[in-house]
């Protein structure tokens, strides 16, 4: 199973699970971090690292999650086992930036393009808005 499949699986488990066994621990942990109770919504804005990656977000370096127990099913054996993992609140994440952005080449004058020619595209690095 590749990395992307693991992230998708983590997201599905977090989003589709029905157990509320960790809710008390999640609430206590994030309230202790200063997040108001009304802003803590497990399976909506609280996920594992892999589930956040699947959603296009990155947990910030140095952030600490709330430790919870989860049950993971081994696809090969069909057995479930307990695993300790961390969950992170959306406030501990940032949107992941794409390394390159597709942009069309713009000509000062319209240029007729033959139907059999491919669209002219270029790739450029995203500009950092802070620089």
Protein Blocks (a to p, Z undefined) as FASTA:
>chain_A
ZZklmmmmmmmmmmmpmbfklmmmmmmmmmmnopafklpcghklgccfklmmmnopacde
hiacdddddddddfknopacddddddddfklpccdddfbdcdddddfbdcdddfkbccdd
dddddddfkZZ
